[in-house]
Amino acid sequence: MQKNSDAKRGSVMSAVIIAVISLGLASVFILLISTISSLIIRCFLILYTVVLLAVGAGICLALRQRLKELKNGEAEKSKKY
């Protein structure tokens, strides 16, 4: 049981760290978009912001799937093979 809780804790911690970094950068880019007047730079910042928000959403979905796998015991089942 201890290994399962350690795996959950590690999964959640790594997901939170990556999500905070990507969402923090996205928020900085959003602030920069409002201050920059160049259209080309704004377009690049919008693109980077969309990508970072997609990374944050992907991390949340991957964490949800990983926790579901740990709950079902698939990690223990795969050790048999």
C-alpha positions as CSV (number, residue, x, y, z in Angstrom):
1,M,0.0,0.0,0.0
2,Q,2.9,2.3,0.7
3,K,4.2,2.1,-2.8
4,N,0.8,3.0,-4.2
5,S,0.6,6.2,-2.0
6,D,4.2,7.1,-2.9
7,A,3.4,6.7,-6.6
8,K,0.3,8.9,-6.2
9,R,2.2,11.5,-4.3
10,G,5.0,11.6,-6.9
11,S,2.5,11.8,-9.7
12,V,0.6,14.7,-8.2
13,M,3.7,16.6,-7.2
14,S,5.2,16.4,-10.6
15,A,2.0,17.3,-12.3
16,V,1.5,20.3,-10.0
17,I,5.0,21.6,-10.6
18,I,4.8,21.4,-14.4
19,A,1.2,22.9,-14.4
20,V,2.3,25.8,-12.2
21,I,5.3,26.6,-14.4
22,S,3.3,26.4,-17.6
23,L,0.4,28.4,-16.3
24,G,2.7,30.9,-14.7
25,L,4.4,31.5,-18.0
26,A,1.1,31.7,-19.8
27,S,0.0,34.4,-17.3
28,V,3.2,36.4,-17.9
29,F,2.6,36.1,-21.7
30,I,-1.0,37.4,-21.2
31,L,0.3,40.4,-19.3
32,L,2.9,41.0,-22.1
33,I,0.3,40.8,-24.8
34,S,-1.6,43.8,-23.4
35,T,1.5,45.9,-23.3
36,I,3.2,45.2,-26.6
37,S,2.0,47.1,-29.7
38,S,3.7,45.1,-32.4
39,L,1.2,42.7,-34.1
40,I,3.8,40.1,-35.0
41,I,5.1,39.8,-31.5
42,R,1.5,39.7,-30.2
43,C,0.7,36.8,-32.5
44,F,3.7,34.8,-31.3
45,L,2.8,35.5,-27.7
46,I,-0.8,34.4,-28.3
47,L,0.5,31.2,-29.9
48,Y,2.9,30.5,-27.0
49,T,0.1,31.2,-24.5
50,V,-2.3,28.8,-26.3
51,V,0.4,26.1,-26.3
52,L,1.2,26.6,-22.6
53,L,-2.5,26.4,-21.7
54,A,-2.8,23.2,-23.8
55,V,0.2,21.8,-21.8
56,G,-1.5,22.7,-18.6
57,A,-4.7,21.0,-19.7
58,G,-2.8,17.9,-20.9
59,I,-1.0,17.6,-17.6
60,C,-4.3,17.6,-15.8
61,L,-5.8,15.0,-18.1
62,A,-2.7,12.8,-17.8
63,L,-2.7,13.1,-14.0
64,R,-6.4,12.0,-14.0
65,Q,-5.6,9.0,-16.1
66,R,-2.5,8.1,-14.0
67,L,-4.5,8.2,-10.7
68,K,-7.2,6.1,-12.3
69,E,-4.5,3.5,-13.3
70,L,-3.1,3.5,-9.8
71,K,-6.5,3.1,-8.3
72,N,-7.2,0.1,-10.5
73,G,-3.9,-1.5,-9.7
74,E,-2.6,-1.7,-13.2
75,A,0.9,-0.9,-12.1
76,E,0.9,-4.0,-9.9
77,K,-0.6,-6.1,-12.7
78,S,2.1,-5.1,-15.2
79,K,4.9,-6.3,-12.9
80,K,3.7,-9.9,-13.5
81,Y,4.8,-9.8,-17.1
